[in-house]
Amino acid sequence: MAKKIYVGNLNYSTREESLQDLFGQYGQVNSVNIITDRYTGQSKGFGFVEMEEMDAAEAAISALDGTSLDGRELRVNEAKERERRPRF
């Protein structure tokens, strides 16, 4: 079963390929998605990585939380389901 990981405090210049390579050291990466502003295309400084194996995901979380990438200290933890907000 795949596991989704939250990656925060990203440098705005960090690319998805960098995260793919970083997390790939711990196991199979299914997808990488850096969240961007819908109008400017600028990174919002966080993203999500989905890994195939739970054990690999747990290893990546514990190893990478607090490490530096592109000059920023990463916050890495298990992604939580987003609460649905009503649309007005």
N, CA, C and O atoms as a GROMACS GRO file, in nm:
protein
  352
    1MET      N    1   0.084  -0.119   0.000
    1MET     CA    2   0.000   0.000   0.000
    1MET      C    3   0.088   0.125   0.000
    1MET      O    4   0.182   0.135   0.079
    2ALA      N    5   0.059   0.218  -0.087
    2ALA     CA    6   0.139   0.339  -0.101
    2ALA      C    7   0.117   0.433   0.017
    2ALA      O    8   0.012   0.432   0.081
    3LYS      N    9   0.218   0.513   0.044
    3LYS     CA   10   0.213   0.608   0.156
    3LYS      C   11   0.247   0.747   0.105
    3LYS      O   12   0.345   0.766   0.033
    4LYS      N   13   0.164   0.845   0.143
    4LYS     CA   14   0.184   0.982   0.100
    4LYS      C   15   0.258   1.059   0.209
    4LYS      O   16   0.224   1.051   0.327
    5ILE      N   17   0.361   1.134   0.168
    5ILE     CA   18   0.449   1.207   0.260
    5ILE      C   19   0.441   1.356   0.230
    5ILE      O   20   0.447   1.398   0.114
    6TYR      N   21   0.427   1.436   0.336
    6TYR     CA   22   0.430   1.582   0.324
    6TYR      C   23   0.575   1.629   0.336
    6TYR      O   24   0.649   1.584   0.424
    7VAL      N   25   0.616   1.718   0.246
    7VAL     CA   26   0.750   1.777   0.251
    7VAL      C   27   0.734   1.928   0.253
    7VAL      O   28   0.690   1.988   0.156
    8GLY      N   29   0.770   1.990   0.366
    8GLY     CA   30   0.753   2.134   0.382
    8GLY      C   31   0.884   2.208   0.393
    8GLY      O   32   0.991   2.147   0.404
    9ASN      N   33   0.875   2.339   0.389
    9ASN     CA   34   0.988   2.432   0.399
    9ASN      C   35   1.083   2.416   0.280
    9ASN      O   36   1.205   2.427   0.294
   10LEU      N   37   1.025   2.388   0.162
   10LEU     CA   38   1.107   2.374   0.041
   10LEU      C   39   1.154   2.511  -0.007
   10LEU      O   40   1.084   2.611   0.008
   11ASN      N   41   1.273   2.513  -0.063
   11ASN     CA   42   1.320   2.632  -0.132
   11ASN      C   43   1.231   2.650  -0.254
   11ASN      O   44   1.193   2.552  -0.319
   12TYR      N   45   1.197   2.774  -0.287
   12TYR     CA   46   1.107   2.798  -0.401
   12TYR      C   47   1.166   2.754  -0.533
   12TYR      O   48   1.094   2.737  -0.631
   13SER      N   49   1.298   2.734  -0.538
   13SER     CA   50   1.361   2.689  -0.662
   13SER      C   51   1.376   2.537  -0.670
   13SER      O   52   1.420   2.485  -0.773
   14THR      N   53   1.341   2.465  -0.563
   14THR     CA   54   1.352   2.318  -0.564
   14THR      C   55   1.258   2.260  -0.669
   14THR      O   56   1.142   2.300  -0.679
   15ARG      N   57   1.307   2.165  -0.746
   15ARG     CA   58   1.229   2.100  -0.852
   15ARG      C   59   1.187   1.960  -0.810
   15ARG      O   60   1.248   1.900  -0.722
   16GLU      N   61   1.083   1.910  -0.872
   16GLU     CA   62   1.030   1.777  -0.842
   16GLU      C   63   1.136   1.668  -0.863
   16GLU      O   64   1.138   1.569  -0.791
   17GLU      N   65   1.223   1.687  -0.962
   17GLU     CA   66   1.328   1.589  -0.989
   17GLU      C   67   1.422   1.575  -0.869
   17GLU      O   68   1.468   1.465  -0.840
   18SER      N   69   1.449   1.686  -0.799
   18SER     CA   70   1.536   1.681  -0.682
   18SER      C   71   1.474   1.596  -0.572
   18SER      O   72   1.542   1.516  -0.507
   19LEU      N   73   1.342   1.614  -0.550
   19LEU     CA   74   1.273   1.534  -0.449
   19LEU      C   75   1.267   1.387  -0.490
   19LEU      O   76   1.283   1.298  -0.407
   20GLN      N   77   1.245   1.363  -0.618
   20GLN     CA   78   1.242   1.226  -0.671
   20GLN      C   79   1.375   1.157  -0.641
   20GLN      O   80   1.376   1.043  -0.594
   21ASP      N   81   1.486   1.224  -0.668
   21ASP     CA   82   1.618   1.166  -0.643
   21ASP      C   83   1.643   1.146  -0.494
   21ASP      O   84   1.694   1.041  -0.453
   22LEU      N   85   1.606   1.245  -0.413
   22LEU     CA   86   1.629   1.239  -0.269
   22LEU      C   87   1.553   1.122  -0.205
   22LEU      O   88   1.611   1.042  -0.132
   23PHE      N   89   1.423   1.113  -0.232
   23PHE     CA   90   1.341   1.007  -0.172
   23PHE      C   91   1.367   0.872  -0.238
   23PHE      O   92   1.347   0.768  -0.175
   24GLY      N   93   1.411   0.872  -0.363
   24GLY     CA   94   1.441   0.749  -0.434
   24GLY      C   95   1.554   0.669  -0.370
   24GLY      O   96   1.567   0.549  -0.395
   25GLN      N   97   1.635   0.734  -0.288
   25GLN     CA   98   1.742   0.664  -0.217
   25GLN      C   99   1.685   0.565  -0.114
   25GLN      O  100   1.755   0.474  -0.070
   26TYR      N  101   1.557   0.583  -0.078
   26TYR     CA  102   1.496   0.500   0.026
   26TYR      C  103   1.399   0.397  -0.029
   26TYR      O  104   1.356   0.308   0.044
   27GLY      N  105   1.363   0.408  -0.157
   27GLY     CA  106   1.271   0.311  -0.216
   27GLY      C  107   1.199   0.368  -0.337
   27GLY      O  108   1.228   0.479  -0.382
   28GLN      N  109   1.106   0.290  -0.387
   28GLN     CA  110   1.028   0.324  -0.506
   28GLN      C  111   0.940   0.447  -0.482
   28GLN      O  112   0.857   0.447  -0.391
   29VAL      N  113   0.959   0.551  -0.563
   29VAL     CA  114   0.877   0.672  -0.555
   29VAL      C  115   0.772   0.666  -0.666
   29VAL      O  116   0.806   0.656  -0.784
   30ASN      N  117   0.644   0.670  -0.627
   30ASN     CA  118   0.536   0.665  -0.726
   30ASN      C  119   0.511   0.801  -0.790
   30ASN      O  120   0.491   0.810  -0.911
   31SER      N  121   0.512   0.907  -0.708
   31SER     CA  122   0.485   1.041  -0.762
   31SER      C  123   0.543   1.148  -0.672
   31SER      O  124   0.563   1.128  -0.552
   32VAL      N  125   0.570   1.264  -0.732
   32VAL     CA  126   0.618   1.382  -0.661
   32VAL      C  127   0.536   1.499  -0.713
   32VAL      O  128   0.518   1.515  -0.834
   33ASN      N  129   0.486   1.581  -0.619
   33ASN     CA  130   0.404   1.695  -0.658
   33ASN      C  131   0.437   1.815  -0.570
   33ASN      O  132   0.404   1.816  -0.451
   34ILE      N  133   0.504   1.915  -0.627
   34ILE     CA  134   0.528   2.040  -0.556
   34ILE      C  135   0.411   2.132  -0.584
   34ILE      O  136   0.375   2.154  -0.700
   35ILE      N  137   0.350   2.184  -0.479
   35ILE     CA  138   0.231   2.267  -0.493
   35ILE      C  139   0.271   2.408  -0.539
   35ILE      O  140   0.362   2.469  -0.483
   36THR      N  141   0.201   2.457  -0.641
   36THR     CA  142   0.231   2.589  -0.695
   36THR      C  143   0.107   2.677  -0.691
   36THR      O  144  -0.006   2.629  -0.687
   37ASP      N  145   0.131   2.808  -0.692
   37ASP     CA  146   0.022   2.906  -0.698
   37ASP      C  147  -0.045   2.894  -0.835
   37ASP      O  148   0.023   2.890  -0.937
   38ARG      N  149  -0.176   2.890  -0.836
   38ARG     CA  150  -0.246   2.868  -0.963
   38ARG      C  151  -0.234   2.985  -1.060
   38ARG      O  152  -0.252   2.967  -1.181
   39TYR      N  153  -0.205   3.102  -1.010
   39TYR     CA  154  -0.197   3.220  -1.097
   39TYR      C  155  -0.055   3.251  -1.142
   39TYR      O  156  -0.034   3.287  -1.258
   40THR      N  157   0.042   3.238  -1.052
   40THR     CA  158   0.180   3.275  -1.086
   40THR      C  159   0.267   3.156  -1.124
   40THR      O  160   0.370   3.173  -1.189
   41GLY      N  161   0.227   3.036  -1.083
   41GLY     CA  162   0.309   2.918  -1.108
   41GLY      C  163   0.424   2.904  -1.010
   41GLY      O  164   0.501   2.809  -1.018
   42GLN      N  165   0.438   3.000  -0.917
   42GLN     CA  166   0.544   2.999  -0.815
   42GLN      C  167   0.518   2.888  -0.713
   42GLN      O  168   0.404   2.866  -0.672
   43SER      N  169   0.623   2.820  -0.673
   43SER     CA  170   0.612   2.718  -0.569
   43SER      C  171   0.560   2.780  -0.441
   43SER      O  172   0.594   2.893  -0.407
   44LYS      N  173   0.477   2.704  -0.369
   44LYS     CA  174   0.428   2.750  -0.239
   44LYS      C  175   0.517   2.703  -0.125
   44LYS      O  176   0.489   2.731  -0.008
   45GLY      N  177   0.625   2.631  -0.158
   45GLY     CA  178   0.722   2.590  -0.056
   45GLY      C  179   0.690   2.457   0.012
   45GLY      O  180   0.750   2.424   0.114
   46PHE      N  181   0.596   2.381  -0.046
   46PHE     CA  182   0.570   2.248   0.008
   46PHE      C  183   0.520   2.157  -0.103
   46PHE      O  184   0.481   2.202  -0.211
   47GLY      N  185   0.523   2.029  -0.074
   47GLY     CA  186   0.480   1.932  -0.174
   47GLY      C  187   0.454   1.796  -0.111
   47GLY      O  188   0.458   1.780   0.011
   48PHE      N  189   0.428   1.699  -0.197
   48PHE     CA  190   0.396   1.564  -0.152
   48PHE      C  191   0.474   1.463  -0.234
   48PHE      O  192   0.493   1.478  -0.355
   49VAL      N  193   0.518   1.358  -0.166
   49VAL     CA  194   0.586   1.246  -0.230
   49VAL      C  195   0.507   1.122  -0.194
   49VAL      O  196   0.473   1.101  -0.077
   50GLU      N  197   0.477   1.039  -0.292
   50GLU     CA  198   0.408   0.912  -0.266
   50GLU      C  199   0.507   0.799  -0.292
   50GLU      O  200   0.565   0.788  -0.400
   51MET      N  201   0.524   0.716  -0.190
   51MET     CA  202   0.616   0.603  -0.202
   51MET      C  203   0.540   0.472  -0.199
   51MET      O  204   0.436   0.460  -0.134
   52GLU      N  205   0.592   0.375  -0.270
   52GLU     CA  206   0.525   0.246  -0.286
   52GLU      C  207   0.518   0.166  -0.155
   52GLU      O  208   0.412   0.116  -0.119
   53GLU      N  209   0.629   0.156  -0.085
   53GLU     CA  210   0.637   0.071   0.034
   53GLU      C  211   0.630   0.152   0.162
   53GLU      O  212   0.696   0.255   0.176
   54MET      N  213   0.550   0.105   0.257
   54MET     CA  214   0.536   0.172   0.387
   54MET      C  215   0.669   0.180   0.460
   54MET      O  216   0.702   0.284   0.517
   55ASP      N  217   0.746   0.071   0.460
   55ASP     CA  218   0.875   0.069   0.531
   55ASP      C  219   0.971   0.171   0.472
   55ASP      O  220   1.041   0.241   0.546
   56ALA      N  221   0.975   0.181   0.340
   56ALA     CA  222   1.063   0.277   0.273
   56ALA      C  223   1.020   0.420   0.306
   56ALA      O  224   1.104   0.507   0.328
   57ALA      N  225   0.889   0.442   0.309
   57ALA     CA  226   0.837   0.576   0.341
   57ALA      C  227   0.873   0.615   0.483
   57ALA      O  228   0.915   0.728   0.508
   58GLU      N  229   0.858   0.521   0.577
   58GLU     CA  230   0.892   0.550   0.717
   58GLU      C  231   1.041   0.578   0.731
   58GLU      O  232   1.080   0.668   0.807
   59ALA      N  233   1.124   0.504   0.660
   59ALA     CA  234   1.268   0.526   0.664
   59ALA      C  235   1.303   0.663   0.608
   59ALA      O  236   1.386   0.734   0.665
   60ALA      N  237   1.239   0.701   0.498
   60ALA     CA  238   1.264   0.832   0.437
   60ALA      C  239   1.222   0.945   0.531
   60ALA      O  240   1.294   1.044   0.546
   61ILE      N  241   1.106   0.930   0.594
   61ILE     CA  242   1.056   1.033   0.686
   61ILE      C  243   1.155   1.053   0.801
   61ILE      O  244   1.194   1.166   0.831
   62SER      N  245   1.195   0.945   0.865
   62SER     CA  246   1.284   0.959   0.980
   62SER      C  247   1.423   1.007   0.940
   62SER      O  248   1.486   1.081   1.016
   63ALA      N  249   1.471   0.968   0.822
   63ALA     CA  250   1.605   1.008   0.779
   63ALA      C  251   1.610   1.152   0.726
   63ALA      O  252   1.710   1.221   0.746
   64LEU      N  253   1.503   1.197   0.660
   64LEU     CA  254   1.509   1.326   0.590
   64LEU      C  255   1.451   1.444   0.667
   64LEU      O  256   1.481   1.558   0.634
   65ASP      N  257   1.370   1.419   0.770
   65ASP     CA  258   1.314   1.529   0.847
   65ASP      C  259   1.428   1.607   0.913
   65ASP      O  260   1.507   1.550   0.988
   66GLY      N  261   1.436   1.736   0.886
   66GLY     CA  262   1.539   1.820   0.944
   66GLY      C  263   1.667   1.830   0.861
   66GLY      O  264   1.757   1.906   0.896
   67THR      N  265   1.675   1.754   0.751
   67THR     CA  266   1.794   1.764   0.666
   67THR      C  267   1.781   1.882   0.572
   67THR      O  268   1.672   1.936   0.553
   68SER      N  269   1.892   1.922   0.513
   68SER     CA  270   1.895   2.040   0.428
   68SER      C  271   1.887   2.002   0.280
   68SER      O  272   1.953   1.908   0.236
   69LEU      N  273   1.806   2.076   0.205
   69LEU     CA  274   1.798   2.061   0.060
   69LEU      C  275   1.786   2.200   0.001
   69LEU      O  276   1.697   2.277   0.037
   70ASP      N  277   1.877   2.233  -0.090
   70ASP     CA  278   1.879   2.365  -0.154
   70ASP      C  279   1.880   2.479  -0.051
   70ASP      O  280   1.817   2.583  -0.072
   71GLY      N  281   1.952   2.458   0.060
   71GLY     CA  282   1.969   2.563   0.159
   71GLY      C  283   1.855   2.579   0.259
   71GLY      O  284   1.856   2.673   0.339
   72ARG      N  285   1.758   2.489   0.257
   72ARG     CA  286   1.645   2.496   0.350
   72ARG      C  287   1.636   2.366   0.429
   72ARG      O  288   1.663   2.259   0.376
   73GLU      N  289   1.596   2.377   0.558
   73GLU     CA  290   1.580   2.259   0.642
   73GLU      C  291   1.440   2.202   0.620
   73GLU      O  292   1.340   2.267   0.650
   74LEU      N  293   1.435   2.080   0.568
   74LEU     CA  294   1.307   2.019   0.532
   74LEU      C  295   1.226   1.976   0.654
   74LEU      O  296   1.281   1.934   0.756
   75ARG      N  297   1.095   1.988   0.642
   75ARG     CA  298   1.001   1.928   0.738
   75ARG      C  299   0.935   1.813   0.662
   75ARG      O  300   0.866   1.834   0.563
   76VAL      N  301   0.956   1.693   0.711
   76VAL     CA  302   0.906   1.574   0.642
   76VAL      C  303   0.824   1.491   0.740
   76VAL      O  304   0.874   1.452   0.845
   77ASN      N  305   0.697   1.466   0.706
   77ASN     CA  306   0.614   1.379   0.790
   77ASN      C  307   0.502   1.317   0.708
   77ASN      O  308   0.484   1.349   0.590
   78GLU      N  309   0.429   1.228   0.771
   78GLU     CA  310   0.318   1.162   0.702
   78GLU      C  311   0.212   1.265   0.664
   78GLU      O  312   0.175   1.350   0.746
   79ALA      N  313   0.165   1.259   0.540
   79ALA     CA  314   0.062   1.352   0.495
   79ALA      C  315  -0.071   1.320   0.562
   79ALA      O  316  -0.106   1.203   0.580
   80LYS      N  317  -0.143   1.423   0.598
   80LYS     CA  318  -0.275   1.406   0.658
   80LYS      C  319  -0.380   1.439   0.553
   80LYS      O  320  -0.358   1.522   0.465
   81GLU      N  321  -0.495   1.372   0.563
   81GLU     CA  322  -0.603   1.402   0.470
   81GLU      C  323  -0.647   1.546   0.484
   81GLU      O  324  -0.663   1.597   0.595
   82ARG      N  325  -0.666   1.612   0.371
   82ARG     CA  326  -0.708   1.751   0.371
   82ARG      C  327  -0.855   1.761   0.406
   82ARG      O  328  -0.939   1.687   0.354
   83GLU      N  329  -0.885   1.854   0.495
   83GLU     CA  330  -1.027   1.876   0.529
   83GLU      C  331  -1.095   1.947   0.414
   83GLU      O  332  -1.040   2.040   0.355
   84ARG      N  333  -1.213   1.903   0.384
   84ARG     CA  334  -1.290   1.968   0.277
   84ARG      C  335  -1.351   2.096   0.330
   84ARG      O  336  -1.417   2.096   0.434
   85ARG      N  337  -1.328   2.204   0.258
   85ARG     CA  338  -1.386   2.332   0.296
   85ARG      C  339  -1.501   2.363   0.200
   85ARG      O  340  -1.493   2.335   0.081
   86PRO      N  341  -1.607   2.420   0.253
   86PRO     CA  342  -1.720   2.455   0.164
   86PRO      C  343  -1.679   2.564   0.067
   86PRO      O  344  -1.603   2.655   0.102
   87ARG      N  345  -1.730   2.555  -0.054
   87ARG     CA  346  -1.705   2.656  -0.156
   87ARG      C  347  -1.818   2.757  -0.153
   87ARG      O  348  -1.936   2.722  -0.146
   88PHE      N  349  -1.781   2.881  -0.158
   88PHE     CA  350  -1.884   2.988  -0.158
   88PHE      C  351  -1.894   3.054  -0.292
   88PHE      O  352  -1.975   3.145  -0.309
   0.00000   0.00000   0.00000
